[in-house]
Amino acid sequence: DGDFLALDLGGTNFRVLRVKVSDNGLQKVEMENQIYAIPEELMRGSGVQLFDHIAECLANFMEKLKIKDKKLPLGFTFSFPCHQTKLDESILVTWTKGFKCSSVEGKDVVSMLRKSIKKRGDFDIDIVAVVNDTVGTMMTCGYDDHNCEVGLIVGTGTNACYMEEMRHIDLVEGDEGRMCINMEWGAFGDDGVLNDIRTEFDQEIDMGSLNPGKQLFEKMISGMYMGELVRLILVKMAKEGLLFGGNLTPDLLTTGHFETRYVSAIEKEKEGLQKAHEILTKLGLEPSHEDCVATLRICQIVSTRSANLCGATLAAVLRRIKENKGVERLRSTVGVDGSVYKKHPHFARRLHKTVRKLLPDCEIRFTRSEDGSGKGAAMVTAVAYRLAAQHKARQKILEALKLSHEQLLEVKQRMRIEMENGLGKETHAEATVKMLPTYVCSTPDGTEKGDFLALDLGGTNFRVLLVRVRNGMRRGVEMHNKIYSIPVEIMQGTGEELFDHIVHCISDFLEYMGMKGVSLPLGFTFSFPCQQTNLDEGILLKWTKGFKATGCEGEDVVNLLKEAIHRREEFDLDVVAVVNDTVGTMMTCGYEDPYCEVGLIVGTGSNACYMEEMRNLELVEGEEGRMCVNMEWGAFGDNGCLDDIRTEFDLAVDELSLNPGKQRFEKMISGMYLGEIVRNILMDFTKRGLLFRGRISERLKTRGIFETKFLSQIESDCLALLQVRSILQHLGLESTCDDSIIVKEVCAVVARRAAQLCGAGMAAVVDKIRENRGLDFLKVTVGVDGTLYKLHPHFSTIMHETVKQLSPKCEVTFLQSEDGSGKGAALITAVACRIREAGQR
C-alpha cells in the first residue's frame, strides 16, 4: 500500500513510472509513465554522464507530477547481466544491447544512480530494490495471484526465475525462508549438455552470432533467433531443389530478413497461407501453394520445438519447487511475459500442454504479466518497503527485551544489593531475596559412606529412595527408588492423613527392599516454601502446587513426619536433614567436583544457593565456617527494582498469574512463563498486522497454549522452517514461511533475555564468593539442574557467556546435576552424618 517510483532501463529508451498501490479492501494499482530516449553518444560515453542523464529525466518526471518534495521509494529494473549482492546493490558484469559506457562494469549501478541524484540536490528518493525484468514479471503476477512463485520471459530473449529455499542457496548466508533465484537459463547447454539435440541450423546461427558458444538454449527458443532458424531451413531446402523451384533471392540469403513476427503471422489459423505467400513474395520469391504449405509446416516445427523445450525446462523448475515443499500435489502459478508468448498464436498453448504432460501431479496456472519491468519493479519495491516497515516495527517492540551490557551489569549490582539486604538482620524482613539459612555447612569431601533413605516430595507424585554411598576404591553412589502417587483427597485432606500416607509408602518401600527392621538416616527434600531453623527442622510457610492439607502450615514438617512414623510403630528412622532441591543440586555436583559451591535450578521455576561465610549470615549465630544459603531469588524485583527492564509483556503475564506481583524475576527467566511471554508478543504482533496476516486465531488467545518446550523445539538448529510451521499448525496457527521466521526470532529474543538475566544473577553470586574470600581470582563450579537449562539448545551457552563477561575475575564451570532432589538429599544426610560422627569422636 503506497506511492512508488520505478525506473526501467533495458535499451535505447527508458521509462520512469509512478505506481500507486492501494489496499482498502479492493487491491488497486494506478500507473503513470513517461518514456525518455538515451542518445547514442551517452550509450558510448562515460557512466557518470549516463546516470546524470537518468537523474535529470527522473527530476523532470517528478517536477511534472509535482512530487519533487516527496521522498518516494524507487525500484530500478536494470536488464543487463549483473551480480547482485543485496536487494539494493547490483554489480554490472558486462554491458550488452549496444551500451559501452566507460567506468560502469564492475561497479554498483545503484551507488552510481544515488551519486547522480545527490549531486543534483533538488530531490531525494529511496532506492529500495534493483531487479531484472523476469523477477519483475513474477512480482507483478504475484500481486494478483499469491500462488505465483515462478517468472518466465519468452520474447527477444528468454529467462526464468523462481522462489528457492534459502537452505539450498550456498552463495548466500542463512537457511531460513526463501529467495527469488534469477536462473539466467539462456546459457543452459553452454557446457555441451544439449549437443545431442542441437541441429546444423542451431550451430550455424550460433557461429554467426555476436557471442558464439554462449546462450545456446536461448538461441534455440527465443524470438531473436526463431525467424532466423526458419530462414536457414528454407535456404537449405531451396538449395536442394525442394522449395521455390530451387531459386534463391538476395533477401532470402540475408541474415535477419525473415523476422520472428513472420512466423507468428504464417501460423495464424485462417490467413496463414495467404500471409506466407505475401512474406515469401516480399523476399523476392515466386512461391507455389505447396511452397506456402511447406513454409507453414517449417514455422510450426520450429515454434513447437521452442515451446516444448521451454515447457521441459519449466517443468524441471516446478518439479524442484514441489520437492522443496514436500507436497503430493503442487498448486502453483507462473507469471509470463514476452512477445513470443503473447503474440504467437499457438506458443502459449503448446507450452502449457508440455508442462501438464510432464507434470501430471501438479496444477499449474499461467498468468500474463502486465508490464513486468515497470510495474514489477514497483511491486518488488512495495514488498521490500512493506517488509522493511514491518521489520522495523517488530524490532522496535522487541528492542525492550534486548538488554545491553550496561543493563546486565546494573542487574548484577542490584542483585548484590538485594543479597546483602537478605543477609542483614535489620533489612531481612523487608528483603525480597530472602537468603534463607539451610544449616548445610559442608559439601561432600569423598569420605562419606553408608546407606541412606531419601524422600522427595514436591508434587502429586513423590519418591522414596535408597542411596548407597561408597568411598575408597569403590567410591560412587548407587540408587534404588520407587514412585508413589498422592490422591487428591489426601492432598486436600488433613495433615495427619497426608503424613500417614507418606509413612505407609516408606513402609512399602522398605519391605520391597527387604530392609524393614533397619533404622536408616533419612534426608527429606520438601520443595515448598519453608523457614529453616536447623538442618532437621523446616517450618512450612504456605502450601503451593494444589496441596491444601490442614494443620501443616506453621508446623515443622520433620516433626509431622516423625509423629506419623511413631503412630505406625513399625520402624524407626533418623530424619537428619530437610532440604530444598537447589541445595540438593549443589550437593550432588559437589560429590563429583570439590569446587562446586553453588547450586542453580532453571526449569519450571528458578532458584539458586551458594556457600556463604558464617560471619555474613546475621540471622544465624556463629562466625566460623560457611553455610549454604537458599537465595529464593525468584522474588528478586518484587520491590520494583527491575521495573525499568520489565516490559508490557512481563506485566501482562504477571497480572494473569496465580500470584500477581510475586516472583517477578522467576517470571522473566523460568520455563513456566517464557512460553506465555512469547504468546503475548505474538498476539501483539498479530493485532498490529505484523504476523499471521493480522488474523488472530482463538487458539492464540488461549493462555498456556505456547508451552516452553515449543521454544526449545523451535530454536533447535537442526529444525527446518517446515517443521516450525508444523509445530505452529499443531497449535492451530496457520503460518507462512515468513511467519515461522518471525516466531523463531521472538522465541530467540525471549530465551536470550532469560539466559542473560540468569547469567547476571549468577555473576553477582560468584563475585560475592570471590570478594568474601579476598581473592583476585576465583575458580568455582556451579551445579545446575532444570529442563530449560538442559533442553533448550542455546540457553546454557548464552548464560555461560554472560557470566564470563560480567565476572571476568572468576573461572566458572557449570556441571549438570543428576537427580538433585533425590541423590542430593541423601548426600546432605551423608555429609551431616560424617560431621556428626566426627564430633562424637
N, C-alpha and C positions, 0 to 999 in steps of 0.2 A: 504494500500500500504506500503510494507516494509519487513523487515527481523525480524523474531520472533523465539524464542525458546519455546518448550513445553516439559513438564515433565509429564509422565503418570504412576502413581503409583496406582495399584489396586490389586496386587497379588504378588506371589513369584518372578516374573520377573517385571522389569520396563523398560520403554523406554525413551530415550532422542531424541527429534526431532528438526530439524531446518526447518522452514516453510517460504518460500519466497512467498510473495503475491505481484503481480504486477498488476497495473491497468492503462495500457497505451492504453485505448480504448478496449482492449481484456483482461478480467479478467483471471488471470492465477495463479495457485498455484503449487509450486515445493516443494517436501519434501525429506529430508534425515533423516534416523533414525538409532539408534543403540539400541539393547536390552541388558540389564545387569541383572545378577542374584542377588538375595538377599540371602546370605547364611542363613541357618536355625538358626544358633546361633545369627545372627543380628536381625532376626524377633522376638527373645525372649530376646534380650539383652536390653541395655539402649537406650532411644530415641536419645540421643546425638550421640551414635555410628551409629545408623541407618542414621541420617541426615548427619553425616560426610561422610559416605559411598556414599550417594546420591550426595553430593557435589563433592566428588572425581571422580565419574563417569561422572558428568557434566563437570568437568575440563578436563578429558581425551577426551571427545567428542569434546569440543571446541578446544583443542590442535590439534586433528586430522584434524579438518576443518580450522585450523589457524584463529580462530576468538576470541581468548582469550583477545585480546586488545580492542575488541568492547564491549560496554555496551548495550547488547540487551535486549528488553523486553521479559519476560517469562510468560507463562501461565502454571499453575500447576493443572493437573487433579488428584484429591485425592479422590478415590472412597471408602470412609469409612464414616459412619454416623457422620456428622458434624453440628455444629450450626454456621451459617455464620452471621457475624455482619457487614461486609463490603465486597466489591469485592475482597480485598486483605487480608482478615482476616477470618480464619475459625478455630473454636474450636473443637477438636476431642471429640466426645461424648463417643464412645467406639470402641475398636479395634474389627475387625471381620477377617474372612478368615485366621485364624491361627496366626495372628500377636499378640504379647503380650508385645511389647516394654514398658519398665517402664518410668514413668515421662513424658508421652505424653498426656494421657487422661486429658481433662480439660485445655489443653494448645493450643495456636495458632500455627498451623503447619507451617504457612508462616514465623513467627518470628523465629522458630527453624531452618528452612532452611536458612534464612538470616544470623543467627549467625554462622552456619557451614561454609557458604561461606566467611563471613567476617574474620573468624578465619584463613582460608587458606591464604587470602590476595593476591592470584596470579591472580584473575579475579573478575569482578563485573558484576552483572546483575540487571535488574529492574523487580522484581516480581510484575506484574500488576494485575493478577487475579488468584484466585483459584476456580475451578469449579468441578462439578461432571459430570460423563460421559453422563447423559441424556441431560444436558444443552449443553454439547459439541456437541451432536448429532444434536440438534436444530440449533446451530450456524453454523455447517458445512453445513447443508442443506440450511440454510438461506443465505449463501454466493451465492449460485446459484439461489435460489428462494426467492425473497424478501417477498412473502406471507407466508413464513414458520414461524409459531408462536407457534408450539407445537413440543415437542420432545418425542419420545416413545422408550423404550427399552423392547424387549421381547427376553430374552436369558436365561442364567443360572438363573438370577433373572429378575424382571420387575419393571419398574418405568416410570413416565411421568413428564413432565414439560410444562409450557405454559406461555404466556405473560398476566399478570393480571394488571388491572387498579390500580394505586397507592392508589386511594381513598378508595379501598376496603381492603387494607392491614393494619390492625390496629397495627401490630407489628413494622411497620416502619413509621417514621415521614414523613410528606409531602403527598400531594394528587395530585401532578402533574405527568402526564406521566404514564409509565408502567414499570413493573419489572417482570423478569422471576421468576416463583414460581417452586421450586423443590417439587413435590407433596408427594414423598415417599409413593406412593399409594399401595405398597405391604402390608401395615398394615391395609388397608381397611378391615373391618369385625372383627378386633380385639375386638371391643366392642359388638360383637354378632349380628350385623345387617344382617349378611349373614347366620345365623344359619339355616334358613328355606331351604336353597339350598345346604348346606354342607351335604355330604353323610358320611356313615360309613367309607368309604375309605379315605376321606379327614381327618376325625378325627383320623384314625389310623396313617396316615402319620404325622400329627401334633404331636401326642403323642410320636412318635419315633424320632422326630427331635431334634436338639440342642437347639431350642428355642420354647418350647411348648407354645401355645396360642398367639404367635407372628407371624406377616407376613402371616396371614391366606389367604388373597387374592392371594399373591404371590405363596403360596403352591397349589392353585387351577389352576394357569395358566402358571407358568414359567417352563423352561426346566429342572431345578434342580429336579422337582418333577413329571413331566409328565410320564416318563418311570416307575417310582415307582408306580404311580396310576394304570397303565396298569398291572403291576406285581401283585398287591394286588387283582385286579379283576380276573385275571387268576387263582390265588391261590384259591380264594373263589369258583369259578366255578368248578375247578378241585376237590376240597373237596366235592362238592355237586354232583359229578359224571357227570357234564355237559360237561367237556372237558378232553381230554387226557386219556379217559377211567378211570377217577378217579385217575390217577397216579400223584404223586408229586416227584420232584427231589430236592436234596440239593441246586443246583444252583437256581432253581425257588423260593425256600424258603429263599434265601439270599438277604437281603436289598441291593439295588443298582445294582443288576446283570442284570436288564432289563433297559438298558440305553435309554435316550430320542432319541438318534440318531437312535435307532432301530425303534422307532415309525415313524420317517421320512422315513426310508428305506422301511418299510412294506406298507406305504401309497402311494408309487410310483405307477403310473398307470400300467405299463406293467409288471415289475418284482416284484411287491408287494407280491404276494402269494408265489413266489419262495423264496424271502427274508425271509418271515415269517417262511417257512419250515426250512431254514438254521439256523435262530436265535433260533427257538424252539429246533432244534436238538442240537445246541451248548449248550443249557441249560440242555441237557441230556434227552430230551423228544422224543417220537416217534409220531409226530403229523400226524393225518389223514388230508385229503383235507378239511373236514368240520372244523377241529381244526384250520387250517390256515385261512379259511374264517372268522371264529368267532373271531380269534385274530385280523385280519384286521379290523373287524367291531368295536371291542373294542377300537382299536387305533383311528379309525375315531371319535367315540363318545367322547373320552377323549380330543382329539385335537380340535374337533369342539366346545365343551363346552368352552375350553380355549380361542379360537378365539372369540366366542360370548360374553363371559364375558369381555374380553379385549375391544371388539368393543363397548359394552354397556357403560363402564366407559369412554372410549374415547369420545363417543357421548355426555356424560354429560359435559365433558370439553369443547367441541366445541360449545355446546348449550350455555354455560356460556359466551364464547367469543362473540357469536352472540348477546346475550342480552346486554353485556357490550357495544358493539358497536352501538346497537340500529338500526341494518340494517335488511331489509326484507330478503335478501339472502346473506348468508356468503360465501365468497370465501377464502379458507384458505388451507395451506399445512402443513402436518405432516411429520416431519423428523423421520425416523425409523432406528433402529439398533438392533442387537441381533441375535444369532444363530437360534432360533426358527423361527423368522420372515423370515430370509434369506434362511434357509436351508430346512425347512419343505415344502413339495411340494404344500400344499393347505392352509396353515395357513393364509398367506397374503390375498389370495382371499376371504376366509371366513370372515376375519376381515373387509375388505373393504365393503363386502356385508352387514354385520350387521350395520356398521356405516351409509351407504347410506339408509338402510331400516328405521333406527331410525331418520335420519335427511334428509327427502326428500327435505327440503327447503335450503339445503346447497350444495355447490360444493366443495368437499374435495379431495385434491390430496395427494398422499403418495409418498415420495421420500426416497430412500435408502441412508443412510449415508455412506460415506467412512471414516472410521477411526475417529469416533466422539470423542473418548477420547484423541487422539493426535492432529489431525488437528483442532478439535473443540476447544480445549484449546487455540491453537494458534489464532483461529478466534475470540474467546472472548477477547483475549489479543489485537488483531489487532483493534477490535471495540473499546475497552476501551482506547487504545492508541490514536486512531483517535479522539474519543470524548474528551479525556483529552487535546490533542493538540489543537483541535478546541475551547474548552472551554477556554484554556489559551490564545489563540489568541483573542477571543472575550473579555475576561476580560481585556486584555492589552489595547484594543481600548476603552472599557467603563471606564477604570481607570481615564481617563482625565475628565470624568463627575462626578466622585465621590470626593466630597470635604471634606477635613479633618476639624477638629475643628479649627485648626490654620488658615486655609484658610478662614473659615467663619468669624473668629474674624477679620481677615485682611479686608474682605469685609465690615464688620460693621464699622471699623475705617475709611476706605476710604469714605464710605457714609457720615460719620460725617464730614470729611474734605470738601466734596462737598456741604454739607448743609451749612456749615459756609461760603463757597465761594458765595453761592446763596443769603445768607442774607446780606453780606457785600456790601457796596456802591461801593467800589473800585474794587471788584472782580466780582460783579454781571454780568456785560456784558459778561465776558468770561466763567461764570459758566455753567456747563451742567445741574445741578439740580437747576432749576430757583427759587424755593422758593417764589412763587408769593403771594403777599398780597391779601386777599379776602374781607377785610373790614367787615368780620363777627367777631364780638368782644365778643360774648357771646353765650353759649349753653342754651337750654331751662331750666327754673327753676320751671316749673309746673304751673305758674300763667298765662300763655298765654291763650287767648281766642279770639273767633271771627270766622268769615267766611273769607276764603282766596281763591284766584284763584292761580292755578299753571299751568305753561306752560312748557312742556317737549319736547324740540327739540334736537334730536341727530342723526337722520337718515331719511330714506324715509317715515317713519310714525312719527306722533307726537301726543301728548296727551294734552287735556285740562282737568283740574281737579278742582272740588270744594272741598275744605278741611275745615271741621268744627272742630275747636279745642275747647274743653270744659275743664273748670277747676273745682276745688272743688270736691264735692261728685261724680259728673258725669264725672270726668276727663277722657278724651280719645280723639281719632281722628276718625272722620267719613269721608269717601271719596266717591265721585261720579266722574266718568271720562268717556270720550268718545275719541276714537282713530280716527284720520283723516289721509288720505294719502296725500303725496305731489307728484303730477305728475312730470315726468322727465323734461317736457318742462318748468315747473315753477322752479325746482331745478337749471336749467341751463339757465334761462331767466334773467330778471333784478331784482335788489333788491326790487324795488317798487312792482313788481308782486308777489314776494315771501312773503313780509310782508303784502300786501293786502290780499293774500290768507289766511295767518295765522289769521288776524283780522276777516275775513269772517267766519272762523271756530269758533273763540271765540264767535262771534255774534250768530252763530247757537247753540252753547252750552248753552249760557245764555238764549236763547229763550226756549231751550229744558228743562232747569232747572227752567224756569219761573222767571228769575231774571234780565230781560232786563234793567230795569231802575236803578238798584243798582250799586253804584260805590264801587268796592272792591279793597283791596290791592292785588297786584299780585307778585308772585315770578317766575322768568324766569330761568329754567335750560337750559343752552345753552352749549352743550358739543362739542365745537370747540375751538381751541387754542385762548385764549383772554388775553389781558393785562388789568387788572382792576386798575382803578384809584380811584374808590369809590364803595360802595356797589351796587349802582344802575347805574353803568357805566362800560361797558366792550367793549374794542376795539377789533374787530375781526382781528387777525393777518393773518390767512390763512384758506380758506375753505378746508375741507377734506371730505371723505366718499361720493364722487361723486357730491357734491354741487359746482356750479360754478356761482351762481347769481352775476351779475355785480353790481358795485357801493356799495359793502358792506365791502370789505377788507379795513382796516384802519379806519373804521367808528364805532361809538358807536351803538351797536345793540339795546340798550334800546331806544335810540333816534329814530332809524329806526322804531321800534315798535310803539312808541308814535306818530310819524308822520302819520303812517298808520291808527291809531285809530282816529286821528283828521280828516284825509281825509274822513273817513267813516261817521263821525258826528252822530253816533247812540248812543254811550255810552262813558263813561269815565272810565279809570282805573288808579289806583295809582301804577305804577311799582316801587316796593320798593327795590327789590334785583335781581341781576343776579348772578347765582351760577353755579358751575360745580358739576357733580354727586358725586364726592368723598366727598365734603363738605356736600352735601345733605345726604349722608350715615351717616356721623358723627352726623348730627343734628337729624336724625330720631332715631338713637340709644340713643342719648343724652336725648331725650324726655322720654325714658324708664329708663335710668340709668344715674344719675348725674355725675358719674365718667367717662363717655365717653368723651374723649378729642382728640381722634384720629379716622380718617376715612381711610379705606383701600378698594380698589377695585382690585380683581383679577378675571378677566373674559376674554373677548376677548382681552382687554388691561389691563394695571395695573397702579395704581397711589395711592398716599397717601396724607393725610393732617393732621395737628395737631394744637393745640393751643400753639402759640409761645409767649414769653414775648415781649411786645412792645419795650422794651429797646434794644432788639437784632435785631429788624427789621429796618435796617438803611435806607431802601427805603421809609419809612413812617415816618412822623413827629409824635412826642409824645413819652413819656417814660412810661406812666402809663397803667396798664392793659395788656390784651392779645389780640391777633388777630389770626384767623385761617390762616395758610399758606398752599397754594396749592403747594405741592412739585414738581409736574411734574417729578416724579422720574424715569419714563420710559427712560429718556435720560441719566441716570447715566451710566457712562462708555463711552459716546460718545467722550471723550477726550483721550481715550486709557487706562484709569486707571484699566480696567478689562481685558486687553488683555492677561494677564498671565493665566486667567482661561477660556477664550473663546476657544472653540475647533474648529477643521476644519469644524464640522457640523454647528456650530453657524455662522461661516464665510460664508458657502455656503448659509444658509437661508438668512442672511443679504444681501448678494450680489444680490440675485434674488428677493428681496423685493421691494416694491414701493418707499422706502426711504432708500437706502443703506447708512450705516454709522450713521444713526439716530436711536434713541430709542433702543439702544443696550441692556440695562437691561431688558426692556419690552420684547425684542425678546428671552430672555433666560427664562422668567418666565410666560408669559401670554398665554392664550388659543389660540390666533390667530396663534402662532408659534410652540407650543410644538409638535403637530402632524407632522409638517414639519421636525422638528429636528429628530423625530423618523423615518420618511420615509427615510431621508438621511442616518441614521445609518443602517437601513435595507438594503438599496441599497449597502452600503459599505460592509456589511457582505456577501451579496449575490455575489458581484463581487469577493470576496476572497474565495468563496466556503464554507462559514461558515453557510449558511442559504438557504432554498428553493432549496437545492441540486445544488446551483450555477446557477440556471436559473432565469434570470431577466425578469419578465413579462412587457409588455407595460404599464400595469396599475401602476406598482410600479414606473415607470419612470414619472408618471403624477403628477405634482405639485398640492398640496392641496387635494389629494385623501384621505390622512390619517387625518381625522378631529379629533380635540381634544376630541370630545365626545367619540370616539372609545377608547382613553386612559382610560377614566373613566369606560367604559364598560368592557374593557379587564382586568383592575386591580380590578374589583369587586370581593370580596372574595367568593361570592356565585356562581361565574360563573365557570362552569366546562370547561375543555380544549376543549371538543367537541363544546361548544358554542363559545369559542375563535376562533376555526377553522372555524366555520360558519361565524363569522364576517370577517375573512380574506378571506373566499370564496366569500363573498358579495363584497369584494374589488377586486375580481378577482385573489386572491393569493392562489394557491394550496399549502396546507401545511400539514406536518406530525405533530404528537403529539409533537415531539422534537422541530419542528419549532415554534409551538404555545408557548411552554415554553420559548423559546428564545425571541420571540416577547413580551411576558408578562414581561420578565426581562428588556428588553430595555425600555418599557413603564414605568416600575417602577423606573429605574435609572434616566430617563429624568424628570419625575414628582417629584421625591425626590429632585433632584438638584434645580428645580424651587421652591419648597416649602422651602428648606433651604436658598436659596438666598433671597426669600421674607422675611423669618424669620430674616435673618441677617440685612436687611434694616429696618425692624420694630424694632429690638433690638437697632439700632442706634437712632431711633426716641424716644423710651420710655426712654432710658438712658439720652438723651438730656433734655427731660422734667424734669427728676429727678434732674439732675445737675443744670438746670435753677433755680430750687426751693431750692437748697441746702439741699436736703433730703438724709438721709441714705437709706431710703426705700420708694418706690413709689407704690401706688395702683392705677391702671388706667384701663379703659375699651377701647377696640378698636371696633368700629362699622365696620362690614365687609359686602361687597356685591360682587357679581360676580359669574358666572356659574362655574368656575374652583374651587373656594373655596367651593361652595355649593354642587356641584355634584360629584366631584372626591372623591373616597372612602377613600383616605389616605392623601390628600394634607393638609387639615386643621390640622390633628394630628401632622404631621411632622413639619409644620410651628410652631405650638404652642410649641413643644418640643425644636425647635431651639431657639426661643425667650427666653425660660426658661433657656437654657444652656448658652446663650450669654449675658443675662441680669439678673443675679441671684439676683440683688437687687431690682427687680421690680416684683410685682404681677400683671400679665396682664390677664384680662378677655376678651374673644372675644365674641361679640354679633352680631348675624346675623341681617342684616337690612332688613326691608320690604319696598320696593319702595323708595329708597333714592332720586331718581331723581324727583319724584312727591311729595310725602309727605314731603320729606326733604326740597324742595324749599318752600313749604307752611310754614313749621316750621321756616325756616330762616326769612321769611317775618313776621311771628307772633312775633318772638323774636325782630326783628327790630322795629315793631310797638309798642311792650311793652316798649322798651327803649326810643323810640321817645315820647310816651305819658308821660313817667316818666319825661323826660327832659322838656316837655311843662308845666307839673305841677310844 
